[in-house]
């Protein structure tokens, strides 16, 4: 895709992001993501008392659901922090190598494009 279109999509995306509700965390016991969940929800999968995976809709609007591993021995892996208001922060950033190639951070429940 050409760079201008990509830039435009990100500019519009972050602008619209200001009006989106914060991402909220829903904790689910089990090992699979629900078939469908709201766009502003980040699913935190817990198995045996340990959070091991997080799932969310790709914020670019492509419709894909992204799943990031949180287990200590996974590679690559992410760290999920949930603040006192229930807003998630994911570290490091999410960078999709295929399809929409979105690259963004989730901090305090907000999406920040790189
Ligand atoms: Zn996408």
Boltz pocket constraint, residues with backbone or C-beta under 6 A from the ligand:
constraints:
  - pocket:
      binder: B
      contacts: [[A, 58], [A, 59], [A, 60], [A, 61], [A, 62], [A, 63], [A, 64], [A, 100], [A, 101], [A, 102]]
      max_distance: 6.0
